[in-house]
Amino acid sequence: MWKNKNVWILLTGEFIAGLGLWLGIIGNLEFMQEKVPSDFLKSLILAGGLLAGIAVGPWAGRITDQISKKTVMLASGFARALSVVFMLVAIQTGSVWWMVIFLVFLQISAAFYFPALQAAIPLVVEDKDLLQLNGIHMNVSTLSRILGTALAGVLLVILPLSMLYIASLVAYLILFIITFFMDFEDSVSKESTGRNSSRGGGGFKEVFSIIQGLPIVFMTLVLTLVPLLFLGGFNLMVINISELQDSSSIKGLIYTAEGLGFMLGAFIVKHVSQKRSPYAILFFFSFIIGLSQLLLYFADVPVLSILAFFIFGFAVGCFFPTAATIFQTRVPKEFHGRFFSFRNMLDRVTFQIVLLLTGFLLDAVGLQIMVVIFGILSLVMTAAFFAKFRQIIRTEGQINEKIST
């Protein structure tokens, strides 16, 4: 795997793009703290971009299945770089509306880029290397997040806010350039006629039938709602904890702790998967995510708030590579573009709902009551999904027993 130049391009591109992404995210938080007083209004602004990404999701899936994944990644990468210009205008004019336009363009480009990236990964390496590559890819992303947030904190002290976005723009342009050097066999997109091509234009209906016929894929999709319940309001919670503790430095410590936890989890998950089934991993760490949310009841205590985010990071570091590998290996490759686009849309809808709910609850009941509500909900969802999974396994066992007799 390490002799494959595409692997190195993917990892290098992810690191560079991640730096740019997190420079921009920290810049967004800083801009909104200055211009937008309400947590709920902050959530509405962030949700506006997500809504645009959801709207183009079905089209993005069809395009990804019909043409080269590399072409989709190049076009969306260029659009992402172009979107930064709107944020520079927002800073110059002090207008939140220009920031909304920036977020809309950014999320539309992401709606194309990430399904194409997820569909390209199984084309770059063999199935046996997928879990390892998914873990390493997510670790590189997390490392870039840690360094990006740390770099953003330093730049905010010594340079104007606009410099964060200029650095972000440079990173996106570098990603665009190195993507040109990717070279892999994209057999589905080359078949402009025939069965696979007709499937490529079929939309989401065929994807739904595939999901229904693969219980492990369906259950994994549903179970990913648990970490999204935490991730949806992640940035708003970080801002609120910073205000609760009256400390601006706690933001960087929280991002770093969560990132280190994620990297550790993604590193050991390959070894855990050799002893435990994918579902055992998903259910166990879904339960841990719920506990980490409950621990944030003590968000006014710096050590405990940092510990909660570290535990969460470790749990999702084991959860997400396992889920990604299940999707990449169980879903037929000719459906990958539409499937990952559908998953991206599902994540964005959930993310948007959680984001708005987080903003509302932070204004209405405060952080500590909100995390108790979310923590209990996560534990209940995990228990319900686990009971349903046991029922499916029991039913399949009875059917197999009848067939054998």
C-alpha positions as CSV (number, residue, x, y, z in Angstrom):
1,M,0.0,0.0,0.0
2,W,2.8,2.4,0.9
3,K,4.3,2.0,-2.6
4,N,1.2,3.4,-4.2
5,K,1.6,7.0,-5.1
6,N,-2.1,7.6,-5.0
7,V,-2.1,6.8,-1.3
8,W,0.5,9.4,-0.7
9,I,-1.3,12.0,-2.8
10,L,-4.6,11.3,-0.9
11,L,-2.9,11.6,2.5
12,T,-0.8,14.7,1.5
13,G,-3.9,16.4,0.0
14,E,-6.0,15.6,3.1
15,F,-3.4,17.1,5.4
16,I,-3.0,20.3,3.3
17,A,-6.7,20.7,2.8
18,G,-7.3,20.0,6.5
19,L,-5.0,22.9,7.4
20,G,-6.9,25.2,5.1
21,L,-10.3,24.0,6.4
22,W,-9.6,24.5,10.1
23,L,-7.9,27.9,9.5
24,G,-11.3,28.8,7.9
25,I,-13.4,27.3,10.7
26,I,-11.5,29.1,13.5
27,G,-11.8,32.2,11.4
28,N,-15.6,31.6,11.1
29,L,-16.0,31.3,14.8
30,E,-14.0,34.4,15.4
31,F,-16.0,36.4,12.9
32,M,-19.3,35.2,14.3
33,Q,-18.3,35.9,17.9
34,E,-17.7,39.5,16.8
35,K,-20.8,40.0,14.6
36,V,-23.5,37.5,15.9
37,P,-24.5,37.6,19.6
38,S,-27.0,34.8,19.7
39,D,-26.1,31.1,19.6
40,F,-29.3,30.3,17.7
41,L,-28.5,32.9,15.0
42,K,-25.0,31.4,14.8
43,S,-26.6,28.0,14.2
44,L,-28.9,29.4,11.5
45,I,-25.9,30.9,9.6
46,L,-24.1,27.6,9.7
47,A,-27.2,25.7,8.7
48,G,-27.7,27.9,5.6
49,G,-24.6,26.4,4.0
50,L,-25.6,22.9,5.0
51,L,-29.0,23.3,3.3
52,A,-27.3,24.2,0.0
53,G,-25.2,21.1,0.2
54,I,-28.2,18.9,0.8
55,A,-30.1,20.4,-2.1
56,V,-27.4,19.4,-4.7
57,G,-26.8,16.0,-3.1
58,P,-28.8,13.8,-5.5
59,W,-27.2,15.5,-8.5
60,A,-23.7,15.1,-7.0
61,G,-24.3,11.4,-6.5
62,R,-25.4,10.8,-10.1
63,I,-22.5,12.9,-11.5
64,T,-19.9,11.0,-9.3
65,D,-21.2,7.6,-10.7
66,Q,-21.3,8.8,-14.3
67,I,-17.9,10.5,-14.7
68,S,-14.4,10.2,-13.4
69,K,-14.0,10.6,-9.6
70,K,-10.8,12.6,-10.3
71,T,-12.7,15.1,-12.5
72,V,-15.3,15.6,-9.8
73,M,-12.6,16.1,-7.1
74,L,-10.8,18.6,-9.3
75,A,-13.9,20.7,-10.2
76,S,-15.2,20.8,-6.6
77,G,-11.7,21.5,-5.3
78,F,-11.5,24.6,-7.6
79,A,-14.9,25.7,-6.4
80,R,-13.9,25.4,-2.8
81,A,-10.8,27.6,-3.4
82,L,-13.0,30.2,-5.2
83,S,-15.5,30.3,-2.3
84,V,-12.8,31.8,0.0
85,V,-13.0,35.1,-2.0
86,F,-16.5,35.7,-0.7
87,M,-15.3,35.4,2.9
88,L,-12.5,37.9,2.3
89,V,-15.3,40.3,1.0
90,A,-17.3,39.6,4.2
91,I,-14.3,40.6,6.4
92,Q,-13.7,43.7,4.3
93,T,-17.3,44.8,4.4
94,G,-18.2,43.4,7.9
95,S,-21.3,41.8,6.3
96,V,-22.6,38.5,7.7
97,W,-24.5,37.9,4.4
98,W,-21.2,37.5,2.5
99,M,-20.2,34.9,5.0
100,V,-23.5,33.1,4.3
101,I,-22.6,33.1,0.5
102,F,-19.2,31.8,1.4
103,L,-20.7,28.9,3.4
104,V,-23.2,28.1,0.6
105,F,-20.4,27.8,-2.0
106,L,-18.2,25.9,0.4
107,Q,-20.9,23.3,1.2
108,I,-21.9,22.8,-2.4
109,S,-18.3,22.0,-3.3
110,A,-18.1,19.6,-0.4
111,A,-21.3,17.9,-1.5
112,F,-19.4,16.8,-4.7
113,Y,-15.9,16.4,-3.2
114,F,-16.5,14.0,-0.3
115,P,-18.6,11.4,-2.1
116,A,-16.1,11.3,-4.9
117,L,-13.2,11.0,-2.4
118,Q,-15.0,8.1,-0.5
119,A,-15.7,6.4,-3.8
120,A,-12.1,6.8,-5.0
121,I,-10.5,5.2,-1.9
122,P,-11.6,1.6,-2.7
123,L,-10.2,2.1,-6.2
124,V,-6.8,3.1,-4.9
125,V,-6.1,0.1,-2.5
126,E,-7.3,-3.5,-2.1
127,D,-10.2,-4.4,0.2
128,K,-7.8,-5.8,2.8
129,D,-6.1,-2.5,3.2
130,L,-9.2,-0.4,3.4
131,L,-9.6,-0.3,7.2
132,Q,-6.0,0.7,7.6
133,L,-6.2,3.4,5.0
134,N,-9.4,4.7,6.4
135,G,-7.9,5.0,9.8
136,I,-4.7,6.6,8.6
137,H,-6.7,9.0,6.3
138,M,-8.8,10.1,9.3
139,N,-5.7,10.4,11.5
140,V,-4.1,12.7,8.9
141,S,-7.3,14.7,8.9
142,T,-7.2,15.0,12.6
143,L,-3.5,15.9,12.7
144,S,-4.2,18.7,10.3
145,R,-7.1,19.8,12.5
146,I,-4.8,20.0,15.6
147,L,-2.1,21.9,13.7
148,G,-4.6,24.0,11.9
149,T,-6.4,25.1,15.1
150,A,-3.1,25.8,16.8
151,L,-1.8,27.8,13.8
152,A,-5.0,29.7,13.6
153,G,-4.8,30.6,17.3
154,V,-1.3,32.0,16.8
155,L,-2.2,33.9,13.5
156,L,-5.2,35.5,15.2
157,V,-2.9,37.1,17.8
158,I,-0.3,38.5,15.4
159,L,-2.2,38.9,12.0
160,P,-5.5,40.2,10.8
161,L,-8.4,37.8,10.4
162,S,-8.2,38.0,6.6
163,M,-4.8,36.3,6.7
164,L,-6.3,33.1,8.0
165,Y,-8.5,32.9,4.9
166,I,-5.6,33.8,2.5
167,A,-3.7,30.9,4.1
168,S,-6.8,28.7,3.6
169,L,-7.0,29.7,0.0
170,V,-3.4,28.8,-0.6
171,A,-4.0,25.3,0.9
172,Y,-7.0,24.7,-1.3
173,L,-5.0,25.7,-4.4
174,I,-2.2,23.3,-3.5
175,L,-4.8,20.5,-3.1
176,F,-6.2,21.3,-6.5
177,I,-2.8,21.0,-8.1
178,I,-1.7,17.7,-6.5
179,T,-5.0,16.1,-7.4
180,F,-3.9,16.3,-11.0
181,F,-1.2,13.7,-10.3
182,M,-3.7,11.0,-9.1
183,D,-3.8,8.0,-11.4
184,F,-6.2,5.1,-10.7
185,E,-8.4,2.7,-12.6
186,D,-12.0,4.1,-12.6
187,S,-13.7,1.2,-14.4
188,V,-17.3,2.3,-13.6
189,S,-16.9,5.8,-15.1
190,K,-15.2,4.5,-18.2
191,E,-18.3,2.4,-19.2
192,S,-20.3,5.1,-20.8
193,T,-22.7,2.5,-22.1
194,G,-24.1,-0.8,-20.7
195,R,-25.4,-1.9,-17.4
196,N,-23.1,0.1,-15.0
197,S,-23.7,3.3,-16.9
198,S,-27.5,2.9,-16.8
199,R,-27.2,2.3,-13.1
200,G,-25.2,5.5,-12.8
201,G,-28.1,7.6,-13.9
202,G,-30.8,5.8,-11.8
203,G,-30.8,8.1,-8.8
204,F,-31.4,7.2,-5.2
205,K,-34.2,4.7,-5.6
206,E,-31.7,1.9,-6.5
207,V,-29.5,2.9,-3.6
208,F,-32.5,2.5,-1.2
209,S,-33.1,-1.0,-2.5
210,I,-29.4,-1.8,-2.0
211,I,-29.5,-0.5,1.6
212,Q,-32.7,-2.5,2.3
213,G,-31.1,-5.7,1.0
214,L,-28.0,-5.2,3.2
215,P,-29.0,-5.1,6.9
216,I,-25.4,-4.4,8.1
217,V,-25.3,-1.3,5.9
218,F,-28.7,-0.1,7.1
219,M,-27.9,-0.5,10.8
220,T,-24.5,1.2,10.4
221,L,-26.2,4.2,8.7
222,V,-28.7,4.5,11.5
223,L,-26.0,4.1,14.2
224,T,-24.0,7.0,12.8
225,L,-26.7,9.3,14.1
226,V,-25.3,8.9,17.6
227,P,-21.9,10.6,17.0
228,L,-23.6,13.2,14.9
229,L,-25.7,14.2,17.9
230,F,-22.4,15.3,19.4
231,L,-20.7,16.6,16.3
232,G,-23.7,18.7,15.1
233,G,-23.2,21.3,17.8
234,F,-19.5,20.8,18.4
235,N,-18.3,24.3,17.6
236,L,-21.2,26.0,19.4
237,M,-20.4,23.9,22.5
238,V,-16.7,24.9,22.3
239,I,-17.7,28.6,22.1
240,N,-20.1,28.1,25.1
241,I,-17.5,26.3,27.2
242,S,-15.0,29.1,26.5
243,E,-17.5,31.6,27.7
244,L,-18.5,29.5,30.7
245,Q,-14.9,29.2,31.9
246,D,-14.1,32.7,30.7
247,S,-11.1,31.4,28.9
248,S,-10.3,31.8,25.2
249,S,-7.4,29.3,25.4
250,I,-9.7,26.4,26.4
251,K,-10.9,26.2,22.7
252,G,-7.5,25.2,21.5
253,L,-7.1,22.7,24.3
254,I,-10.5,21.1,23.6
255,Y,-9.8,20.7,19.9
256,T,-6.3,19.3,20.6
257,A,-7.6,16.8,23.2
258,E,-10.4,15.6,20.9
259,G,-8.0,15.3,18.0
260,L,-5.4,13.3,20.0
261,G,-8.2,11.0,21.2
262,F,-9.4,10.5,17.6
263,M,-5.9,9.7,16.4
264,L,-5.3,7.2,19.1
265,G,-8.7,5.5,18.4
266,A,-8.1,5.4,14.6
267,F,-4.6,3.9,15.3
268,I,-5.8,1.0,17.5
269,V,-9.1,0.2,15.7
270,K,-7.3,-2.1,13.2
271,H,-6.0,-4.2,16.1
272,V,-9.4,-4.2,17.8
273,S,-11.1,-5.4,14.6
274,Q,-9.0,-8.5,14.6
275,K,-10.6,-9.6,17.9
276,R,-14.1,-8.1,17.7
277,S,-16.8,-7.9,15.1
278,P,-17.5,-4.5,13.4
279,Y,-20.9,-4.3,15.2
280,A,-19.3,-4.9,18.6
281,I,-17.0,-2.0,17.9
282,L,-19.8,0.3,16.7
283,F,-22.2,-0.4,19.6
284,F,-19.6,-0.2,22.3
285,F,-18.1,3.1,21.2
286,S,-21.6,4.5,20.5
287,F,-22.2,3.8,24.2
288,I,-19.0,5.6,25.2
289,I,-20.0,8.6,23.1
290,G,-23.2,8.9,25.2
291,L,-21.1,8.8,28.4
292,S,-18.7,11.5,27.1
293,Q,-21.8,13.8,26.6
294,L,-23.0,13.2,30.1
295,L,-19.5,14.0,31.4
296,L,-19.8,17.5,29.9
297,Y,-22.3,18.3,32.7
298,F,-19.1,19.3,34.5
299,A,-18.1,21.6,31.6
300,D,-17.2,24.4,34.1
301,V,-14.3,22.3,35.2
302,P,-11.5,22.6,32.7
303,V,-9.9,19.2,33.3
304,L,-13.2,17.3,33.0
305,S,-14.3,19.2,29.9
306,I,-11.0,18.4,28.2
307,L,-11.3,14.7,29.3
308,A,-14.9,14.5,27.9
309,F,-13.7,15.6,24.5
310,F,-10.7,13.3,24.6
311,I,-13.0,10.3,25.3
312,F,-15.4,11.4,22.6
313,G,-12.5,11.7,20.1
314,F,-11.2,8.3,21.0
315,A,-14.6,6.7,20.6
316,V,-15.3,8.3,17.1
317,G,-11.7,7.4,16.1
318,C,-12.7,3.8,16.4
319,F,-16.3,4.3,15.2
320,F,-15.9,6.1,11.9
321,P,-13.1,4.1,10.2
322,T,-15.1,0.9,11.0
323,A,-18.3,2.4,9.6
324,A,-16.5,3.7,6.5
325,T,-14.9,0.3,5.8
326,I,-18.3,-1.4,6.1
327,F,-19.8,1.0,3.5
328,Q,-16.9,0.7,1.1
329,T,-16.8,-3.1,1.1
330,R,-20.5,-4.1,1.4
331,V,-22.0,-1.6,-1.1
332,P,-21.3,-2.5,-4.8
333,K,-18.8,-0.1,-6.3
334,E,-21.1,1.0,-9.1
335,F,-23.3,2.5,-6.5
336,H,-20.6,4.2,-4.4
337,G,-21.1,7.7,-5.8
338,R,-24.8,7.8,-5.1
339,F,-24.5,5.9,-1.8
340,F,-21.9,8.2,-0.4
341,S,-23.8,11.2,-1.7
342,F,-26.9,9.9,0.0
343,R,-24.9,9.3,3.2
344,N,-23.5,12.8,2.9
345,M,-27.0,14.2,2.6
346,L,-28.2,12.2,5.6
347,D,-25.3,13.5,7.7
348,R,-26.0,17.0,6.6
349,V,-29.7,16.9,7.4
350,T,-29.0,15.4,10.8
351,F,-26.1,17.8,11.3
352,Q,-28.4,20.7,10.5
353,I,-31.2,19.5,12.8
354,V,-28.7,19.0,15.7
355,L,-27.1,22.4,15.0
356,L,-30.4,24.2,15.2
357,L,-31.4,22.2,18.3
358,T,-28.1,22.9,19.9
359,G,-28.4,26.6,19.3
360,F,-31.9,26.7,20.7
361,L,-31.2,24.6,23.8
362,L,-28.0,26.6,24.6
363,D,-30.2,29.8,24.6
364,A,-33.1,28.1,26.4
365,V,-31.6,25.8,29.1
366,G,-27.9,26.2,28.9
367,L,-25.0,23.9,28.1
368,Q,-25.1,21.6,31.1
369,I,-28.7,20.7,30.9
370,M,-28.4,20.3,27.1
371,V,-25.6,17.7,27.3
372,V,-27.5,15.7,29.8
373,I,-30.5,15.6,27.4
374,F,-28.2,14.6,24.5
375,G,-26.3,12.0,26.6
376,I,-29.4,10.2,27.7
377,L,-30.8,10.3,24.1
378,S,-27.6,8.8,22.8
379,L,-27.6,6.0,25.3
380,V,-31.3,5.3,24.6
381,M,-30.7,5.2,20.9
382,T,-27.7,2.9,21.3
383,A,-29.7,0.5,23.5
384,A,-32.7,0.5,21.1
385,F,-30.5,-0.1,18.0
386,F,-28.6,-2.9,19.8
387,A,-31.9,-4.6,20.8
388,K,-33.1,-4.3,17.1
389,F,-29.8,-5.8,15.9
390,R,-30.1,-8.8,18.3
391,Q,-33.6,-9.3,17.0
392,I,-32.4,-9.4,13.4
393,I,-29.6,-11.8,14.3
394,R,-32.0,-14.1,16.1
395,T,-34.5,-14.0,13.2
396,E,-31.8,-14.8,10.6
397,G,-30.6,-17.6,12.8
398,Q,-34.1,-19.1,13.0
399,I,-34.5,-18.8,9.2
400,N,-31.1,-20.5,8.6
401,E,-32.1,-23.3,11.1
402,K,-35.3,-24.0,9.2
403,I,-33.6,-24.0,5.9
404,S,-31.0,-26.5,7.2
405,T,-33.7,-28.8,8.5
